[in-house]
Amino acid sequence: MVHPAVKPLSDLLGTWKGEGEGFFPTISSFNYSEELQFTHSPNKPVIAYSQKTWNLKSGQPMHSESGYWRPKPDGTIEVVIAQSTGLVEVQKGTYDMKEGVVKLKSELVGNASKVKEITRVFKVENCELSYVVEMATSLTDLQPHLRASLKKL
Ligand code: HEM
């Protein structure tokens, strides 16, 4: 049974596949394919999250990350994410599933050489999941690094 805390976000549960693009003022833009999974163990108030990406042209593995999403009945949510680069994030935010939006802002970014802040906005609409990841570094203000759009398998 889906835990009542998870129920509002149950549209997210499942496997999603799609493509994204990455950019930032200090790097060359790139395109990637992505597979993302949200799973839930019965009666646990938590969603497990995992994501893998590949270079769209070469098929070579790129970034991956995984973590846990903990929605609260009051519409707030906390998320922890460990990235394949070694960086860790504690994200806090809100969800509004009538609008199909989850907004997250980093409360803590750890083990990072230059990343100071990360925001993530996810939108679910008509079986499509899209997101924007923004980051601020020691040299650059908060701005988009990733944009992707995925369909549920
Ligand atoms: C570059 C962070 C997700 C691929 C970077 C840089 C940072 C960074 C700090 C260096 C920017 C600079 O030198 O000024 C992050 C964070 C992510 C994330 C915090 C998630 C929240 C991803 C994902 C991919 C990716 C999902 C691949 C699909 C790249 C690539 C570069 C890069 C290819 C350029 C590397 C280079 O030119 O040396 N990222 N990244 N990143 N990122 Fe990400």
Backbone and ligand atoms as CSV (ligand in chain L), in Angstrom:
chain,resi,resn,atom,element,x,y,z
A,1,MET,N,N,0.826,-1.199,0.000
A,1,MET,CA,C,0.000,0.000,0.000
A,1,MET,C,C,0.873,1.267,0.000
A,2,VAL,N,N,0.489,2.225,-0.831
A,2,VAL,CA,C,1.258,3.477,-0.863
A,2,VAL,C,C,1.018,4.238,0.443
A,3,HIS,N,N,2.098,4.647,1.091
A,3,HIS,CA,C,1.990,5.397,2.353
A,3,HIS,C,C,1.241,6.714,2.103
A,4,PRO,N,N,0.378,7.150,3.047
A,4,PRO,CA,C,-0.377,8.398,2.835
A,4,PRO,C,C,0.515,9.608,2.540
A,5,ALA,N,N,1.720,9.635,3.100
A,5,ALA,CA,C,2.615,10.777,2.839
A,5,ALA,C,C,3.090,10.783,1.388
A,6,VAL,N,N,3.156,9.592,0.778
A,6,VAL,CA,C,3.685,9.453,-0.587
A,6,VAL,C,C,2.573,9.618,-1.631
A,7,LYS,N,N,1.352,9.325,-1.194
A,7,LYS,CA,C,0.212,9.284,-2.126
A,7,LYS,C,C,0.095,10.527,-3.035
A,8,PRO,N,N,0.218,11.754,-2.480
A,8,PRO,CA,C,0.082,12.920,-3.363
A,8,PRO,C,C,1.089,12.919,-4.515
A,9,LEU,N,N,2.239,12.239,-4.315
A,9,LEU,CA,C,3.289,12.245,-5.339
A,9,LEU,C,C,3.298,10.956,-6.158
A,10,SER,N,N,2.208,10.169,-6.067
A,10,SER,CA,C,2.270,8.844,-6.697
A,10,SER,C,C,2.361,8.911,-8.231
A,11,ASP,N,N,1.993,10.062,-8.840
A,11,ASP,CA,C,2.190,10.209,-10.296
A,11,ASP,C,C,3.657,10.070,-10.698
A,12,LEU,N,N,4.554,10.349,-9.738
A,12,LEU,CA,C,5.994,10.266,-10.048
A,12,LEU,C,C,6.485,8.822,-10.111
A,13,LEU,N,N,5.810,7.922,-9.388
A,13,LEU,CA,C,6.341,6.559,-9.222
A,13,LEU,C,C,6.434,5.842,-10.561
A,14,GLY,N,N,7.556,5.149,-10.783
A,14,GLY,CA,C,7.749,4.413,-12.028
A,14,GLY,C,C,9.088,4.755,-12.651
A,15,THR,N,N,9.241,4.310,-13.898
A,15,THR,CA,C,10.503,4.543,-14.629
A,15,THR,C,C,10.240,5.528,-15.762
A,16,TRP,N,N,11.117,6.505,-15.874
A,16,TRP,CA,C,10.985,7.567,-16.873
A,16,TRP,C,C,12.225,7.565,-17.773
A,17,LYS,N,N,12.015,7.835,-19.055
A,17,LYS,CA,C,13.140,7.878,-20.003
A,17,LYS,C,C,13.024,9.105,-20.880
A,18,GLY,N,N,14.159,9.744,-21.153
A,18,GLY,CA,C,14.082,10.913,-22.019
A,18,GLY,C,C,15.449,11.478,-22.332
A,19,GLU,N,N,15.434,12.760,-22.723
A,19,GLU,CA,C,16.674,13.427,-23.128
A,19,GLU,C,C,16.761,14.805,-22.495
A,20,GLY,N,N,17.998,15.250,-22.353
A,20,GLY,CA,C,18.185,16.575,-21.790
A,20,GLY,C,C,19.362,17.282,-22.431
A,21,GLU,N,N,19.501,18.559,-22.067
A,21,GLU,CA,C,20.696,19.286,-22.509
A,21,GLU,C,C,21.326,19.976,-21.320
A,22,GLY,N,N,22.649,20.048,-21.367
A,22,GLY,CA,C,23.411,20.679,-20.288
A,22,GLY,C,C,24.180,21.858,-20.846
A,23,PHE,N,N,24.288,22.887,-20.036
A,23,PHE,CA,C,25.001,24.095,-20.461
A,23,PHE,C,C,25.378,24.886,-19.223
A,24,PHE,N,N,26.279,25.801,-19.369
A,24,PHE,CA,C,26.707,26.698,-18.294
A,24,PHE,C,C,27.698,27.651,-18.951
A,25,PRO,N,N,27.838,28.881,-18.444
A,25,PRO,CA,C,28.704,29.835,-19.149
A,25,PRO,C,C,30.145,29.348,-19.304
A,26,THR,N,N,30.586,28.479,-18.399
A,26,THR,CA,C,32.001,28.086,-18.364
A,26,THR,C,C,32.299,26.772,-19.099
A,27,ILE,N,N,31.260,26.143,-19.725
A,27,ILE,CA,C,31.484,24.827,-20.365
A,27,ILE,C,C,30.853,24.791,-21.760
A,28,SER,N,N,31.204,23.757,-22.543
A,28,SER,CA,C,30.546,23.553,-23.837
A,28,SER,C,C,29.235,22.810,-23.590
A,29,SER,N,N,28.192,23.164,-24.317
A,29,SER,CA,C,26.885,22.511,-24.147
A,29,SER,C,C,26.971,21.051,-24.572
A,30,PHE,N,N,26.063,20.236,-24.036
A,30,PHE,CA,C,26.058,18.816,-24.374
A,30,PHE,C,C,24.632,18.289,-24.289
A,31,ASN,N,N,24.406,17.153,-24.960
A,31,ASN,CA,C,23.082,16.524,-24.931
A,31,ASN,C,C,23.205,15.147,-24.310
A,32,TYR,N,N,22.199,14.751,-23.562
A,32,TYR,CA,C,22.270,13.461,-22.884
A,32,TYR,C,C,20.937,12.736,-22.917
A,33,SER,N,N,21.020,11.396,-22.785
A,33,SER,CA,C,19.808,10.621,-22.553
A,33,SER,C,C,19.788,10.256,-21.076
A,34,GLU,N,N,18.614,9.977,-20.563
A,34,GLU,CA,C,18.476,9.795,-19.115
A,34,GLU,C,C,17.423,8.743,-18.800
A,35,GLU,N,N,17.714,7.954,-17.791
A,35,GLU,CA,C,16.694,7.071,-17.232
A,35,GLU,C,C,16.580,7.371,-15.745
A,36,LEU,N,N,15.371,7.520,-15.285
A,36,LEU,CA,C,15.130,7.975,-13.911
A,36,LEU,C,C,14.044,7.096,-13.284
A,37,GLN,N,N,14.233,6.743,-12.034
A,37,GLN,CA,C,13.261,5.866,-11.372
A,37,GLN,C,C,12.838,6.418,-10.025
A,38,PHE,N,N,11.544,6.388,-9.769
A,38,PHE,CA,C,11.027,6.668,-8.427
A,38,PHE,C,C,10.342,5.395,-7.950
A,39,THR,N,N,10.782,4.840,-6.837
A,39,THR,CA,C,10.155,3.621,-6.322
A,39,THR,C,C,9.753,3.829,-4.867
A,40,HIS,N,N,8.898,2.946,-4.406
A,40,HIS,CA,C,8.316,3.119,-3.085
A,40,HIS,C,C,8.148,1.752,-2.439
A,41,SER,N,N,8.624,1.597,-1.206
A,41,SER,CA,C,8.365,0.354,-0.469
A,41,SER,C,C,7.067,0.526,0.295
A,42,PRO,N,N,6.175,-0.474,0.233
A,42,PRO,CA,C,4.861,-0.340,0.872
A,42,PRO,C,C,4.957,0.188,2.306
A,43,ASN,N,N,4.105,1.130,2.626
A,43,ASN,CA,C,3.969,1.671,3.986
A,43,ASN,C,C,5.173,2.450,4.507
A,44,LYS,N,N,6.120,2.797,3.637
A,44,LYS,CA,C,7.234,3.660,4.065
A,44,LYS,C,C,6.976,5.077,3.550
A,45,PRO,N,N,7.210,6.104,4.388
A,45,PRO,CA,C,6.886,7.477,3.974
A,45,PRO,C,C,7.993,8.105,3.124
A,46,VAL,N,N,8.526,7.334,2.188
A,46,VAL,CA,C,9.696,7.800,1.445
A,46,VAL,C,C,9.687,7.233,0.025
A,47,ILE,N,N,10.192,8.032,-0.911
A,47,ILE,CA,C,10.331,7.596,-2.308
A,47,ILE,C,C,11.826,7.478,-2.602
A,48,ALA,N,N,12.245,6.321,-3.119
A,48,ALA,CA,C,13.649,6.162,-3.521
A,48,ALA,C,C,13.792,6.692,-4.948
A,49,TYR,N,N,14.893,7.424,-5.187
A,49,TYR,CA,C,15.122,8.099,-6.473
A,49,TYR,C,C,16.450,7.659,-7.044
A,50,SER,N,N,16.492,7.292,-8.327
A,50,SER,CA,C,17.807,7.045,-8.935
A,50,SER,C,C,17.770,7.480,-10.388
A,51,GLN,N,N,18.919,7.926,-10.857
A,51,GLN,CA,C,19.001,8.549,-12.173
A,51,GLN,C,C,20.324,8.179,-12.806
A,52,LYS,N,N,20.309,7.881,-14.123
A,52,LYS,CA,C,21.544,7.640,-14.868
A,52,LYS,C,C,21.472,8.411,-16.173
A,53,THR,N,N,22.628,8.877,-16.633
A,53,THR,CA,C,22.660,9.604,-17.908
A,53,THR,C,C,23.765,9.054,-18.806
A,54,TRP,N,N,23.580,9.259,-20.116
A,54,TRP,CA,C,24.560,8.825,-21.116
A,54,TRP,C,C,24.729,9.951,-22.126
A,55,ASN,N,N,25.937,10.054,-22.660
A,55,ASN,CA,C,26.175,10.994,-23.747
A,55,ASN,C,C,25.286,10.603,-24.930
A,56,LEU,N,N,24.521,11.553,-25.445
A,56,LEU,CA,C,23.522,11.211,-26.466
A,56,LEU,C,C,24.198,10.697,-27.743
A,57,LYS,N,N,25.369,11.276,-28.098
A,57,LYS,CA,C,26.035,10.871,-29.344
A,57,LYS,C,C,26.756,9.543,-29.179
A,58,SER,N,N,27.588,9.434,-28.126
A,58,SER,CA,C,28.499,8.273,-28.021
A,58,SER,C,C,27.892,7.118,-27.214
A,59,GLY,N,N,26.864,7.400,-26.419
A,59,GLY,CA,C,26.296,6.362,-25.550
A,59,GLY,C,C,27.126,6.110,-24.291
A,60,GLN,N,N,28.215,6.842,-24.126
A,60,GLN,CA,C,29.056,6.665,-22.929
A,60,GLN,C,C,28.327,7.161,-21.676
A,61,PRO,N,N,28.462,6.391,-20.559
A,61,PRO,CA,C,27.827,6.844,-19.315
A,61,PRO,C,C,28.346,8.222,-18.888
A,62,MET,N,N,27.436,9.048,-18.379
A,62,MET,CA,C,27.826,10.346,-17.816
A,62,MET,C,C,27.467,10.325,-16.333
A,63,HIS,N,N,26.920,11.420,-15.841
A,63,HIS,CA,C,26.578,11.607,-14.431
A,63,HIS,C,C,25.485,10.603,-13.982
A,64,SER,N,N,25.563,10.157,-12.733
A,64,SER,CA,C,24.419,9.457,-12.139
A,64,SER,C,C,24.281,9.894,-10.680
A,65,GLU,N,N,23.100,9.664,-10.135
A,65,GLU,CA,C,22.855,10.089,-8.753
A,65,GLU,C,C,21.695,9.292,-8.185
A,66,SER,N,N,21.619,9.228,-6.869
A,66,SER,CA,C,20.470,8.575,-6.260
A,66,SER,C,C,20.210,9.166,-4.886
A,67,GLY,N,N,19.015,8.910,-4.367
A,67,GLY,CA,C,18.693,9.482,-3.061
A,67,GLY,C,C,17.300,9.126,-2.616
A,68,TYR,N,N,16.798,9.926,-1.699
A,68,TYR,CA,C,15.477,9.673,-1.101
A,68,TYR,C,C,14.690,10.968,-1.025
A,69,TRP,N,N,13.419,10.867,-1.365
A,69,TRP,CA,C,12.494,12.007,-1.284
A,69,TRP,C,C,11.545,11.737,-0.126
A,70,ARG,N,N,11.425,12.698,0.787
A,70,ARG,CA,C,10.562,12.520,1.954
A,70,ARG,C,C,9.495,13.619,1.973
A,71,PRO,N,N,8.327,13.344,1.342
A,71,PRO,CA,C,7.246,14.334,1.361
A,71,PRO,C,C,6.532,14.349,2.708
A,72,LYS,N,N,6.111,15.521,3.131
A,72,LYS,CA,C,5.340,15.658,4.387
A,72,LYS,C,C,3.901,16.036,4.034
A,73,PRO,N,N,2.961,15.686,4.909
A,73,PRO,CA,C,1.548,15.995,4.607
A,73,PRO,C,C,1.271,17.493,4.447
A,74,ASP,N,N,2.130,18.364,4.992
A,74,ASP,CA,C,1.873,19.809,4.885
A,74,ASP,C,C,2.342,20.420,3.560
A,75,GLY,N,N,2.786,19.573,2.616
A,75,GLY,CA,C,3.183,20.102,1.304
A,75,GLY,C,C,4.658,20.454,1.217
A,76,THR,N,N,5.401,20.227,2.299
A,76,THR,CA,C,6.848,20.424,2.211
A,76,THR,C,C,7.506,19.079,1.887
A,77,ILE,N,N,8.736,19.150,1.453
A,77,ILE,CA,C,9.451,17.918,1.099
A,77,ILE,C,C,10.939,18.107,1.355
A,78,GLU,N,N,11.587,17.056,1.844
A,78,GLU,CA,C,13.057,17.099,1.925
A,78,GLU,C,C,13.624,15.960,1.105
A,79,VAL,N,N,14.748,16.241,0.456
A,79,VAL,CA,C,15.354,15.295,-0.474
A,79,VAL,C,C,16.854,15.236,-0.198
A,80,VAL,N,N,17.390,14.008,-0.134
A,80,VAL,CA,C,18.857,13.873,-0.066
A,80,VAL,C,C,19.310,13.182,-1.348
A,81,ILE,N,N,20.419,13.675,-1.895
A,81,ILE,CA,C,20.936,13.116,-3.154
A,81,ILE,C,C,22.449,12.948,-3.056
A,82,ALA,N,N,22.946,11.773,-3.473
A,82,ALA,CA,C,24.393,11.548,-3.602
A,82,ALA,C,C,24.716,11.453,-5.090
A,83,GLN,N,N,25.652,12.259,-5.550
A,83,GLN,CA,C,26.016,12.272,-6.970
A,83,GLN,C,C,27.247,11.411,-7.226
A,84,SER,N,N,27.364,10.906,-8.465
A,84,SER,CA,C,28.512,10.063,-8.831
A,84,SER,C,C,29.831,10.826,-8.754
A,85,THR,N,N,29.766,12.148,-8.753
A,85,THR,CA,C,30.976,12.977,-8.636
A,85,THR,C,C,31.457,13.084,-7.187
A,86,GLY,N,N,30.663,12.560,-6.241
A,86,GLY,CA,C,31.030,12.654,-4.830
A,86,GLY,C,C,30.295,13.762,-4.095
A,87,LEU,N,N,29.660,14.658,-4.877
A,87,LEU,CA,C,28.920,15.768,-4.245
A,87,LEU,C,C,27.639,15.240,-3.586
A,88,VAL,N,N,27.300,15.798,-2.437
A,88,VAL,CA,C,26.035,15.442,-1.785
A,88,VAL,C,C,25.169,16.686,-1.589
A,89,GLU,N,N,23.854,16.458,-1.634
A,89,GLU,CA,C,22.900,17.565,-1.481
A,89,GLU,C,C,21.846,17.231,-0.441
A,90,VAL,N,N,21.503,18.202,0.395
A,90,VAL,CA,C,20.259,18.154,1.163
A,90,VAL,C,C,19.391,19.261,0.585
A,91,GLN,N,N,18.228,18.875,0.062
A,91,GLN,CA,C,17.329,19.821,-0.581
A,91,GLN,C,C,16.052,19.938,0.239
A,92,LYS,N,N,15.545,21.155,0.380
A,92,LYS,CA,C,14.238,21.341,1.025
A,92,LYS,C,C,13.349,22.128,0.076
A,93,GLY,N,N,12.042,21.854,0.142
A,93,GLY,CA,C,11.158,22.577,-0.758
A,93,GLY,C,C,9.712,22.249,-0.535
A,94,THR,N,N,8.942,22.390,-1.617
A,94,THR,CA,C,7.501,22.199,-1.530
A,94,THR,C,C,7.019,21.400,-2.745
A,95,TYR,N,N,5.850,20.755,-2.584
A,95,TYR,CA,C,5.207,20.144,-3.746
A,95,TYR,C,C,3.767,20.626,-3.823
A,96,ASP,N,N,3.272,20.731,-5.063
A,96,ASP,CA,C,1.882,21.088,-5.298
A,96,ASP,C,C,1.437,20.234,-6.474
A,97,MET,N,N,0.848,19.077,-6.183
A,97,MET,CA,C,0.563,18.144,-7.260
A,97,MET,C,C,-0.694,18.518,-8.048
A,98,LYS,N,N,-1.478,19.521,-7.554
A,98,LYS,CA,C,-2.563,20.043,-8.400
A,98,LYS,C,C,-1.933,20.760,-9.591
A,99,GLU,N,N,-0.827,21.459,-9.294
A,99,GLU,CA,C,-0.073,22.130,-10.363
A,99,GLU,C,C,0.948,21.189,-10.986
A,100,GLY,N,N,1.210,20.043,-10.328
A,100,GLY,CA,C,2.219,19.092,-10.812
A,100,GLY,C,C,3.638,19.619,-10.679
A,101,VAL,N,N,3.910,20.354,-9.592
A,101,VAL,CA,C,5.238,20.975,-9.461
A,101,VAL,C,C,5.907,20.614,-8.132
A,102,VAL,N,N,7.188,20.265,-8.190
A,102,VAL,CA,C,8.010,20.095,-6.991
A,102,VAL,C,C,9.186,21.068,-7.117
A,103,LYS,N,N,9.355,21.925,-6.093
A,103,LYS,CA,C,10.435,22.924,-6.125
A,103,LYS,C,C,11.398,22.660,-4.983
A,104,LEU,N,N,12.679,22.543,-5.293
A,104,LEU,CA,C,13.690,22.236,-4.275
A,104,LEU,C,C,14.825,23.251,-4.316
A,105,LYS,N,N,15.363,23.533,-3.124
A,105,LYS,CA,C,16.498,24.454,-3.017
A,105,LYS,C,C,17.471,23.850,-2.020
A,106,SER,N,N,18.745,23.891,-2.335
A,106,SER,CA,C,19.710,23.221,-1.454
A,106,SER,C,C,19.831,23.923,-0.111
A,107,GLU,N,N,19.796,23.117,0.934
A,107,GLU,CA,C,20.087,23.644,2.268
A,107,GLU,C,C,21.547,23.361,2.578
A,108,LEU,N,N,22.056,22.283,1.957
A,108,LEU,CA,C,23.450,21.908,2.166
A,108,LEU,C,C,23.990,21.296,0.877
A,109,VAL,N,N,25.171,21.763,0.459
A,109,VAL,CA,C,25.898,21.111,-0.634
A,109,VAL,C,C,27.238,20.722,-0.032
A,110,GLY,N,N,27.548,19.409,-0.046
A,110,GLY,CA,C,28.770,18.957,0.622
A,110,GLY,C,C,29.752,18.323,-0.346
A,111,ASN,N,N,30.999,18.340,0.026
A,111,ASN,CA,C,32.079,17.702,-0.734
A,111,ASN,C,C,32.145,18.209,-2.174
A,112,ALA,N,N,31.904,19.515,-2.339
A,112,ALA,CA,C,31.897,20.116,-3.678
A,112,ALA,C,C,33.082,21.059,-3.798
A,113,SER,N,N,33.768,21.055,-4.955
A,113,SER,CA,C,34.905,21.965,-5.073
A,113,SER,C,C,34.441,23.381,-5.378
A,114,LYS,N,N,33.404,23.529,-6.269
A,114,LYS,CA,C,32.992,24.889,-6.567
A,114,LYS,C,C,31.501,25.171,-6.481
A,115,VAL,N,N,30.670,24.117,-6.335
A,115,VAL,CA,C,29.221,24.352,-6.308
A,115,VAL,C,C,28.807,24.922,-4.955
A,116,LYS,N,N,28.069,26.039,-4.991
A,116,LYS,CA,C,27.627,26.707,-3.762
A,116,LYS,C,C,26.152,26.462,-3.480
A,117,GLU,N,N,25.347,26.335,-4.532
A,117,GLU,CA,C,23.907,26.216,-4.360
A,117,GLU,C,C,23.321,25.466,-5.554
A,118,ILE,N,N,22.266,24.683,-5.305
A,118,ILE,CA,C,21.598,23.938,-6.382
A,118,ILE,C,C,20.087,24.075,-6.186
A,119,THR,N,N,19.377,24.405,-7.248
A,119,THR,CA,C,17.922,24.342,-7.191
A,119,THR,C,C,17.438,23.361,-8.259
A,120,ARG,N,N,16.329,22.705,-7.949
A,120,ARG,CA,C,15.737,21.743,-8.889
A,120,ARG,C,C,14.244,21.994,-8.917
A,121,VAL,N,N,13.683,22.145,-10.116
A,121,VAL,CA,C,12.232,22.260,-10.271
A,121,VAL,C,C,11.763,21.153,-11.207
A,122,PHE,N,N,10.839,20.317,-10.714
A,122,PHE,CA,C,10.275,19.211,-11.502
A,122,PHE,C,C,8.827,19.539,-11.820
A,123,LYS,N,N,8.404,19.203,-13.058
A,123,LYS,CA,C,6.993,19.379,-13.443
A,123,LYS,C,C,6.476,18.086,-14.038
A,124,VAL,N,N,5.278,17.669,-13.622
A,124,VAL,CA,C,4.652,16.482,-14.209
A,124,VAL,C,C,3.366,16.936,-14.877
A,125,GLU,N,N,3.221,16.609,-16.146
A,125,GLU,CA,C,2.030,17.005,-16.887
A,125,GLU,C,C,1.811,16.026,-18.030
A,126,ASN,N,N,0.612,15.452,-18.120
A,126,ASN,CA,C,0.279,14.522,-19.214
A,126,ASN,C,C,1.332,13.439,-19.419
A,127,CYS,N,N,1.703,12.749,-18.335
A,127,CYS,CA,C,2.676,11.645,-18.417
A,127,CYS,C,C,4.045,12.103,-18.886
A,128,GLU,N,N,4.325,13.418,-18.786
A,128,GLU,CA,C,5.660,13.912,-19.103
A,128,GLU,C,C,6.253,14.544,-17.850
A,129,LEU,N,N,7.521,14.192,-17.579
A,129,LEU,CA,C,8.233,14.766,-16.437
A,129,LEU,C,C,9.341,15.651,-16.997
A,130,SER,N,N,9.351,16.918,-16.605
A,130,SER,CA,C,10.444,17.774,-17.061
A,130,SER,C,C,11.081,18.425,-15.841
A,131,TYR,N,N,12.335,18.779,-15.964
A,131,TYR,CA,C,12.990,19.446,-14.840
A,131,TYR,C,C,14.022,20.454,-15.327
A,132,VAL,N,N,14.325,21.400,-14.436
A,132,VAL,CA,C,15.433,22.335,-14.644
A,132,VAL,C,C,16.290,22.278,-13.395
A,133,VAL,N,N,17.587,22.091,-13.569
A,133,VAL,CA,C,18.533,22.152,-12.451
A,133,VAL,C,C,19.366,23.417,-12.630
A,134,GLU,N,N,19.382,24.251,-11.602
A,134,GLU,CA,C,20.241,25.438,-11.647
A,134,GLU,C,C,21.329,25.291,-10.605
A,135,MET,N,N,22.473,25.900,-10.866
A,135,MET,CA,C,23.516,25.882,-9.828
A,135,MET,C,C,24.248,27.225,-9.788
A,136,ALA,N,N,24.787,27.517,-8.604
A,136,ALA,CA,C,25.695,28.649,-8.441
A,136,ALA,C,C,27.053,28.064,-8.072
A,137,THR,N,N,28.097,28.614,-8.654
A,137,THR,CA,C,29.449,28.160,-8.296
A,137,THR,C,C,30.217,29.336,-7.692
A,138,SER,N,N,31.451,29.074,-7.302
A,138,SER,CA,C,32.255,30.149,-6.716
A,138,SER,C,C,32.478,31.285,-7.720
A,139,LEU,N,N,32.322,30.988,-9.031
A,139,LEU,CA,C,32.578,32.014,-10.048
A,139,LEU,C,C,31.318,32.533,-10.721
A,140,THR,N,N,30.190,31.794,-10.575
A,140,THR,CA,C,29.016,32.070,-11.418
A,140,THR,C,C,27.743,32.090,-10.569
A,141,ASP,N,N,26.881,33.082,-10.837
A,141,ASP,CA,C,25.593,33.177,-10.124
A,141,ASP,C,C,24.682,32.004,-10.477
A,142,LEU,N,N,23.633,31.838,-9.655
A,142,LEU,CA,C,22.654,30.766,-9.883
A,142,LEU,C,C,22.058,30.874,-11.297
A,143,GLN,N,N,22.234,29.819,-12.094
A,143,GLN,CA,C,21.645,29.768,-13.437
A,143,GLN,C,C,21.583,28.340,-13.931
A,144,PRO,N,N,20.760,28.086,-14.981
A,144,PRO,CA,C,20.519,26.699,-15.385
A,144,PRO,C,C,21.775,25.961,-15.835
A,145,HIS,N,N,21.881,24.691,-15.412
A,145,HIS,CA,C,22.918,23.776,-15.901
A,145,HIS,C,C,22.282,22.656,-16.723
A,146,LEU,N,N,21.030,22.264,-16.369
A,146,LEU,CA,C,20.390,21.126,-17.028
A,146,LEU,C,C,18.913,21.393,-17.264
A,147,ARG,N,N,18.439,20.885,-18.395
A,147,ARG,CA,C,17.010,20.926,-18.717
A,147,ARG,C,C,16.688,19.599,-19.388
A,148,ALA,N,N,15.654,18.888,-18.933
A,148,ALA,CA,C,15.357,17.589,-19.540
A,148,ALA,C,C,13.870,17.330,-19.526
A,149,SER,N,N,13.471,16.408,-20.369
A,149,SER,CA,C,12.065,16.038,-20.457
A,149,SER,C,C,11.985,14.527,-20.695
A,150,LEU,N,N,11.162,13.848,-19.881
A,150,LEU,CA,C,11.116,12.380,-19.896
A,150,LEU,C,C,9.673,11.897,-19.971
A,151,LYS,N,N,9.502,10.692,-20.525
A,151,LYS,CA,C,8.173,10.067,-20.592
A,151,LYS,C,C,8.169,8.814,-19.731
A,152,LYS,N,N,7.007,8.513,-19.135
A,152,LYS,CA,C,6.941,7.313,-18.292
A,152,LYS,C,C,6.904,6.064,-19.176
A,153,LEU,N,N,7.712,5.061,-18.798
A,153,LEU,CA,C,7.738,3.805,-19.582
A,153,LEU,C,C,6.503,2.983,-19.287
L,1,HEM,C1,C,30.278,20.660,-15.631
L,1,HEM,C2,C,27.993,20.444,-11.414
L,1,HEM,C3,C,24.748,17.422,-13.313
L,1,HEM,C4,C,27.601,16.956,-17.144
L,1,HEM,C5,C,29.915,20.882,-14.337
L,1,HEM,C6,C,30.610,21.779,-13.446
L,1,HEM,C7,C,29.981,21.703,-12.260
L,1,HEM,C8,C,28.885,20.770,-12.399
L,1,HEM,C9,C,30.351,22.471,-11.012
L,1,HEM,C10,C,31.833,22.643,-13.775
L,1,HEM,C11,C,31.402,24.028,-14.142
L,1,HEM,C12,C,32.583,24.954,-14.247
L,1,HEM,O1,O,33.697,24.474,-14.456
L,1,HEM,O2,O,32.381,26.153,-14.114
L,1,HEM,C13,C,26.882,19.658,-11.578
L,1,HEM,C14,C,25.835,19.486,-10.601
L,1,HEM,C15,C,24.908,18.643,-11.156
L,1,HEM,C16,C,25.400,18.278,-12.452
L,1,HEM,C17,C,25.800,20.155,-9.244
L,1,HEM,C18,C,23.604,18.149,-10.593
L,1,HEM,C19,C,22.913,18.843,-9.694
L,1,HEM,C20,C,25.271,16.995,-14.498
L,1,HEM,C21,C,24.675,15.976,-15.336
L,1,HEM,C22,C,25.503,15.838,-16.402
L,1,HEM,C23,C,26.588,16.778,-16.243
L,1,HEM,C24,C,23.366,15.222,-15.050
L,1,HEM,C25,C,25.399,14.913,-17.573
L,1,HEM,C26,C,24.261,14.459,-18.051
L,1,HEM,C27,C,28.538,17.955,-17.084
L,1,HEM,C28,C,29.537,18.191,-18.124
L,1,HEM,C29,C,30.296,19.268,-17.693
L,1,HEM,C30,C,29.767,19.658,-16.402
L,1,HEM,C31,C,29.714,17.394,-19.414
L,1,HEM,C32,C,31.473,19.908,-18.424
L,1,HEM,C33,C,32.717,19.224,-17.986
L,1,HEM,C34,C,33.922,19.866,-18.586
L,1,HEM,O3,O,33.793,20.581,-19.570
L,1,HEM,O4,O,34.987,19.626,-18.025
L,1,HEM,N1,N,28.880,20.288,-13.679
L,1,HEM,N2,N,26.585,18.919,-12.682
L,1,HEM,N3,N,26.410,17.465,-15.085
L,1,HEM,N4,N,28.690,18.865,-16.082
L,1,HEM,FE1,FE,27.580,18.943,-14.419
